[in-house]
Amino acid sequence: MTAFAPDSLVLNRKLPLWYQVSQSLRASILGRRPHDPLRLPTEEQLAEHYGVSVLTMRQALKELESEGLISRHRRRGTFIEPGARRGAPRRLLGSIDAIVAQQSGERTTVLGHGTSPVPGELAEHFTDVDEVVTYRRLRCDGESGEPTNWAENAVRPDIAAGIDVADLERWPMTKVLRDVVGVRISRVTDTVEARLADPETAELLQVPLLSPILHYTGVTYDDEGRVVDVARIRYRGDRFSFSVTIEAE
């Protein structure tokens, strides 16, 4: 039986290895295509793939099993749960793969894209360009089809030139920038705040006007310190929560 092929991962030795592996594998699972196999490689094969010990791999798989993303069966192997939940709390611990995992898991529709002058509220981030390319996307639960969040990404024009819009229907913007376009991402700064649904958000997310939403802003920097992307995502308040874990040095 053919096994599911997870994405590769560049490990950051400053963060727990099991956490990085679990988040990378989580993103691969939630971003899988419908015809991809459900069976995962063995613990040993996954450990070799990620360059970690079997013990570390086992801990990562235990985390995914606790989320309901996989099930493990003695002598049969480990399998992706076809109906795995996609509305679990988002847990960020400081890695780019965690950001990718945060953004993965829903069916994405590109609502439109185009070039426009830098919006006034984003001027502080794009001080050296006059225009940005904006991508608008709606994400829905893969099982129920229910809208969960919608996103606007403002991207530098020179970076946007390398983006295939079709890729944005399969992968999160952060993954496309890093793994497809080849941007060397140095950091992503996240801000999450409570807001009330405006008319556009209420219509897209199918929630009452002025109902609570979570408004996420993610500013992505390359290794030259330039802002390459500003993401503004509106999450349904009844579907998402965010938590942050701080590890001692």
N, C-alpha and C positions, 0 to 999 in steps of 0.2 A: 504494500500500500504506500502510495506517495505521501511524503510528509510535508507539512506547511513550511515554507522557507521564510524565516524572519529577516528583517533588515539588519544591516551591520551596525556596529556601535564603536565609537572612539571613547574609551574610558577616561574619566577624570579621577585621578587618584586622591583628590581631596574630598570626594563624596563616597558614601558606602557603595561598594560594588554591587551588592544584591539589589539595592534600590535602583541604581542606574539600569541594571539588566532588566529588572521587572518593568520599569517604565518604558524602556525601548521595546521589549516584547509586547507590552500592553498596547503601544501605539501600532505595532505591526498587526496585532490581532484585530483591533478595532478598525484599522484601515484596510483590512483584507478585502479582496474581491469575492463576489458570490460563489465563483467556481473554484476558489482556492481550497485545498484539502483542509480538513478539520483536525487531522492527527498531527501532533507536534513531534519533532525529533526526540530521541531519547535524552535523558539528563546529560549523559556523557557527550553526545553530539552537540547539544546546546552549549555545554560548558566549553567545548573546543571552539565552537563558533564565536562565542563572546570573549574567549581568552581568560576564563575564570575557573575556579575550582568547582568540582561537583557539589561540594557543600554550599558554596555561594549560589550556585544555580538552583539547588534545592530550596534555599531560602526565598529566592526570587519567585519560584513556581508556587511556593506556599502562599505568598502574598497575592498572586493572581487567582489562586484557588479560593482564597478568602473573599475576593471580590465577586466570585461567581463567573469569572471569565473562562476558566478551564475546569476540567474534571479529570481526576487521576484514577486509573483502574489497575489493580494489581494484575500483572502478566499481560494486560492488553495495551497499556500505554497511557499517554496523556492526550486529551482531546479538547479542542476549543468548543465552548458551549455555543451552539447556534443562536440561542436567544439571550446571550449575555447582556446584562444591564449596561446601558450607556449613560445613565444619569447619576453615577456615583460621585461623591465629593471629589473635587480636584485637589490633589496634594502636591505641592511644589517644594522641591528641596534644592533648587539651584542649578539644575543641569538643563542644557538645551533639549535633551531627549525628554525631560519632564514636560517642557513646554509643548513639544510635539505631541506627547501623550495626552496632555490637557486638551489639545485642539482636535484630537482624532475621535472617530467613532460614530459620526452621523453621516447620513446621506446629504451630500452638498449639491446645491444648484447655484450656478453663477447667474445672478440677476442682471449683471451688466458691468461694463468697464469702459474707461475712457480717460483722456487727458484733460486736466482742468488746472486753473491757477491754484497755487497753494492756499488752502483755507486759512483764514486768519487765526483760528485756534491752533493750527499746526505750524505757524510761521516760525516759532522758536526752534522747531526741530529741523526745518528745511531752510536754513539760512543762505545756502549757496545755490539754490535752484529756484526758478520762478514757477515751475509747473510740477505736478505729480500725476501719476497714473493711479486712478482709484478703481478698486475691484469691490463689488458688492455681492455678497453670497448669503444664501439662506441654508441653514442646516436643519435637517429633520431627523427624528428617530428612525433608525433603519428598519424597525419592526412595525411600529404603528403609523409611521408617516407624520406624526405630530411635530409641528415646528418647535425647536428648542432654543435656537439662537440665530441672530443674523449679524453679519460682520461687514465692516468697511475697512479695507486696507489701502493706505496711501503709500505708494512706492516711488522711489527715485526713478526718473525716466530711463537712465542708463541701465539700471537693474531690471526694470520692467521689460526692457527689450528682449531679455532672455527668458521670459515667462511664457509658457504655453498655457492658455486659459484652460484647456482640457485637463491639465495636471491638477488644477485647483478644484476640480470636481472629485478627485480621488484622494489628494493629500492636503494637509494643512499648509498654509503659506510658509511657515517657518521651515518645514521640510523641503518645500519646493525651492526656497531661497538657498538653503544650505546644500542639499543633495543634488538638485537639478541645475540651478543657475551657478552654483559654486561659490556663493558668498561665504567668506570666512567670518562667521558670526562670533563676536567677542562677548556680547551680553544682551540680555533682554530685560528691560525694566517694566515690571507689572504694577498696575494700580487697579484696585477693585473698589467700587463705591455703589451705594444704593441710590437708585433714581426711580422716577415714575415713568411709566410707558407713555411716550408721545404718540400722536396719531399714527405715524408710519410704523413704529415698533408694535403698537397694539394690533394693527392690521396684519403685519407679517407674522407675528408670533401667536395670533389668535387669542389675545388676552384682553381684558377690559382696559379701556383708556384710563390712564393714571394708576394702574395696578403696579405693584413693586417689581422691579427688575434689577439685575446685577449688571452694572456697566463696567466692562473691563477695557483698560487701555494698555497695550503692550508696545513699547518702543524698542526696536531692534537696531543694534549698532554693529558695524563691521569692525575688522581689526585695525582700521585707520581712524576709528572713532566717529565715523559718519553715521547718521541715522539713515538706514536704508528702507525702513518700513515702520509705519505707525498703524497698529490694528486697534479698531474700536469695535467691541463685540457686546451686543445686548443679549443677556441670558434671561430666560424665564425664571423669575424668582422662586417658582414652585418646583423647579426641576434641578437647581444647582446650588451647591454651597462650596466655599473655598476654605482650605485650611493650609497653614504653613508650619513646617517643622524646622526648628532651629537646632542644629547639632553642635555640641561642644567640640572645640578643637582637640 
